[in-house]
Amino acid sequence: MTGYLIFSIVWITFIGLGSPVILLATFMFGYVGAFLSIFSFTIGSTFSFLFAKNFSHFIKNSIVNLKITNNSFFLFVIFRFIPGIPLIIKNFSGIFFNVSNIQFIKATVIAEVPQIILVTFIIQRLIESSELLIYNFDISVLSEKLFIPIFLMLIFVIFIFILKVKFHKFFIKN
């Protein structure tokens, strides 16, 4: 377990792709892998953010002179909720949102925990249903095992859509 934690923290810090870490944790530790992933994502992302913060003058000058000051914590949490963006970009973007170290950790936990738990749950259910299908090829068993994960994924997509709509309205007002 210690080896996994060290590997995953280093992976998140320097490479920033979360999917392989979650898959590995789920295959190795089952549902407990979600908590290990949450810990490694938080620590690795914080290390990555601190690195970016120390070299922020190079990063800001080479990319864009962008600084978000109004509701930066809230907007950063919404940004971290967006799926598909590599963690390294999310971590480095903290310098543009002008968040403190504590705010960064809070935003990481708030945004990443639901996603990690949901992905771990879906992967674990897929593993369990595939094991059942090996012994008894019954599609109804598969649909029963995957109904809740698909439903939760749908709720998560709706939640992201609602955030997007509210986020859009927020910028129109300001």
N, C-alpha and C positions, 0 to 999 in steps of 0.2 A: 504494500500500500504506500509506503514511504517513497519507493522508487517511482510509482505512478505519479504521486504528488509533485516530486521534483521535476520529472519529465514534463508534466502538463503545465506547471508554472513556467518553466523555461520555454516551452512551445508557445504558450499564449504571449509571453513577454516579447519574444523575438520574431515569431512567425505570424501569430494572430489569427489563425484559422481555428474556429471553435468546434466545427463538426467532427473532425477526427478525434478530438479529445473526448467529446460526449459519447461517441460511438465506442471508443476503447473503454471508457469508464463503465458504460452500460453492459458491454460484453463481459468485462472482468468482474464487476461488483454488483450488477443488477440495479435495483432501485437505490442502493446506498451510493452508487456512482453519481447520482444527481448531487448529493451533498458534497462529494469530493470534487465534482466539477464546479460547483458554486464556489468552493474555497479556492480552487486553483484559478478560476476565471477572475475572481476578485483580486487575489494577490498578483497574478501575472499581469492583469490589466493595470493595476496600480504601479507596478514596476515600469511598465511601458509608458504610462502617463508621466511618471517622474522623470524618465529619460527624455521624453518629449519636452517637458517643462524646462529641463536644464538646457536644452538646445533650442528653445522656442524662438530665439532671434534668428537662427538659421532657417528654421521651418517656416516662420511667418514671412520672411523676406523672399524665400524661394517659391512659395505657393501663391498666396494672396494676402494682402493686408486687410484681413477680416477679423473683426472682434464683435462678439455679441454681448451686450451688456444688460439689456432689458429682459428680465425673466430668464436669465441664462441657465439656471439650474433646471427649471421646468422644460425649457427647450432642449437641453442636453439629455434629459431623461427620455423625451420623445424621440430624439435622434438615436439613442441607444436601443429603443424598441424596434427600430426598423430592421426587419430581417434581411439577410443577404449581404450586408456590409461587413467586410472582414473586421475582426476585433482590433487589429492594429490601427486601422483608420479611425474607428470609434475612439480608441485610446488616445491617439495623437490629436484628435479633434477637440479634446478637452481644453487644450490651450486656446483655441479660438472662442470657446464659450466662457472663458475666464472663470472657471470654477476652482474652488480651493481643493486641497487634497481630500478633506472630509466630504465635501460635496461630491467629488468624483467617486469616492467609495460608495456613498449612499446611492448615487445615480446608477452605478454599476449593479449594485445589489437589487435595487428596485426594478431595473429593466431586464436584467439577465436571469434572475431567479425563476420567474414564470416560464420563460422560454426554455431554460435548461430542464426544469421539471416536466414540462409538456413533451419535449423531445425525448427525454429519458423514458417517460411513460409510454409513448408511442413505440419506441424501439423495443422496449421490454415486452409490450403486448405482441408485437410482430414476432419476436423470438418465441414467446409462449405459444402463439397460434401456429407457428410453423412446426413446433415440436408436436402439437396435437394432430396436425395434418399428416405427419409422417406415419402415425399409427392408425389414424382413422380419417380418410379423405372425405370430410363432410364440410361443405361450404357454409352451412348454418353455424358451425362452431367458429369458423373464421369470422363471419359477420357479427356474432355475439362478442367475440374478443375485441374486435376493432371498432365497434359502434361508439363506445365512449371516447377513444382517442380521436376518431374522426369528428365527433361532436365537439370535443374540446378544441380541436384545431379550428373548426368553423367559428366557435365563439372567439378564439384568439384573433382570427382574421377580421371579424366584425369589430372587435375592440381596437385593432390597429386602424381600421377604416374610420371609426368614430374619432380616434385621436387625430387622424389626418384631417377630417372635416373641422374639428375644433381648432386644430393648428392653423388651418387655412383662414378660418374666421378671425383668429387672433391677429394675423398679419394684416388683414383688411382693416380692422379697427385701428391699428397703430399705423 
